[in-house]
Amino acid sequence: MEVVDTAELSDEAVLSLSIKKPSAFGLLFDRYQAQFLSRAQMVVKSRDRAEDVVQETFVRIYRFAPRFDPASGNFRSWALTILMNVARTHYQKAARDKGHTATLDPEHYESLEDTSVHRKEGDEAYAQEVVQKALAKAPEDVREVLTLAFIDGLPHAEIGERLGISAAAVKTRVHRAKAVLRDLLSETL
């Protein structure tokens, strides 16, 4: 049995080997951890979050190792793409979370409205009104398929029978109609 010196193997060869021998994956971790941590920290601006990004990146690299195709590029560029996607997702989540919290002094609590008193019917009525206004602006085919699917609650097969198309075509039309409705709602709000 031949002993292979993994230190001399290319990254692509180590990744391929790690599918059969998971302990070989540690070599890729050792080769790239510091570089990945530095790059992630530039994006997320925090050492702790950067460590989370790097950890998640290596998990994804290992999980998707069987899908890696050396013909499409080298390991380093593939892994850096994964790293940057994970880092961007963490950055966006942190930015969203940052915008949703605020510290209040105790004396300000009394001035806040009690949201537990709100009636859900009022909120639903407002939502229905907004959706109805958006639907009124929608093209006829969009209005028709959304009305049948969501207001009348018909299954795709029955909508297909009424419109003379297949259930798969209904599904596609509903998907596209929802995108049109989203655009109209963003204009309305």
N, C-alpha and C positions, 0 to 999 in steps of 0.2 A: 504494500500500500504506500502510495507516494504522499509525502508530507508537503503541503503547499505553504510557502511563506506569504501570508496575506499582506504583509507590509509592502511587498513589491507589486501587488495586484493593482490594476486600475480601479477607479471608483466604480465603474460600470461592472467590472468583474466581481468586486466585493459585494455590490448590491445583488447581483445574480446569485452569488454564493450564499448570501444571508437568507435567501428564500428557503434553501434547504438546511442551512446551518445558522440559526438566528444569532448565535454568539458572534458571528463575523460582522454583524451590523454595528457593533461597538466601535469597530475601526472607522467607519464613516462618521460616527458621532465624534470620535476623537479628532478626526481630520477637520471637521467643519464647525464644531460647537463654538469656538471663539469668534470665528468670522460671522457666523449666523447671529450670535448674540450682539455683536457690534452693529450689524446692519439693522436688526430688529429694534435695538435701542434708539437708533436714529429716527425710526418711524414712530414708535409708541412713546418715546420720551421718558421711559421709566425702566429701571433695571429689573424690577419684579415682573412687570408686564412683558418685558423682552424675554425673560426666562420662560414665562408661560408660552410665549409665541414660539420659541425655539423647541420647547418640549412638544407642543402640538405639531410643529413642522416635522420633527423626526417621527412622530407617530404616523403622520400621513405618508411620509416617504416610505416607511416600512409597510404600511397597509397597502399602498399602491405600487409597491415594488414589482409585482408581476405584470403590471401594465406598462412599465417603463420600456421604451423602445429605443435602443442605442442608435438606430438608423435615423431617428427624428432629432437627435441632438445628444449632447453629452450630459452626464449625470449632474455636473455642477450647475449648468444653466437650468435644468429641470428642477433641481432642488431649490435653487434661488427663486424660481418662479413660485414654487409652493410657499416658501418662506415669505415672500413679499405679499402674496395673497392672504396668508394668515395674519401677517402684521397689519395689513390694511383693514381687515375685518375687525381686529382688536382695536385699532385706532378709531374706526367709525363707531364701534360700540361704546368706547370710552367717551367719545364726543357726544353721542346721544345721551348717555347716562349723566354726563356732566351738566347738560342743559336741563335735566329733569329734576334736579335737586337744588334746594336752597335752604340755608340755615335761617331760622326765625328766632327772634327773641321771644321769651314766654309772653310778654305783654301784647304781642301781635296776634297770638292765637285767638283771642276773643274777637278780633275784628274779622276773622275769616268766616265765610258763609258755611253753614252746616249743610254739607252735601247729603247727609243721610235723610233729609226731609224731602228732597226732590222726588217727584213722581216719575216713574219710568215711562208712563203713558205719554207725558209731555215730550220727553226725549224721542220716543218712537214716532210721535206725530210729526215732530220737526224733521226727523230723518226721512220719513215718508214724503213729506212736502218737498224736501231738497231733491230726493230721487225722482219724484214726479216731474219737477221742473226740468231736471236734466234729461229725462226720457222725452219730454215734449220737444226738446231741441234736437234729439237724436234722429237719424235717418229712419225711415219707415221699417226697413228690414231689421235694424238693430232693435228698435222699439218692439217689434212683433216677437222676435225670438226671446228677448229678455222677459217680456210680459208672459209668454207661454211658459217659460222655464221657471221664473221666480215668483211671479204674482199668481199665476194659475197653478203653479207647482206640478206641471206635467212632466212625465219622464221623457227622456230623449227619443225613445222609440215612438211614442205617441205624437210628439212634436213633428218627427220625421214624416209620419203618416199624414198629418194635416198639411205639411208644407210640400209633400211629395219628394222628400230627400231621405237619405240614409241617416241612421242614428249617429254614425261617425261624423257625417257632415253637420248634423245639428250640434254635436259637441264642439266642432271647430268654429261654427258660427257663434255659439254661446261664448266661447273663449274670446273671439275677436270683438264681439259686442260688449263684453265686460271691459275690455281695454278702451273702447270708444266711450263707454259710460264713465270710466275712471277719469278720462280726459275732460269730459263735460262736467263732471263733479268738481274737478280741480278749478275749472273756470268759474263755476257757480259759487264756490266757497271762497 
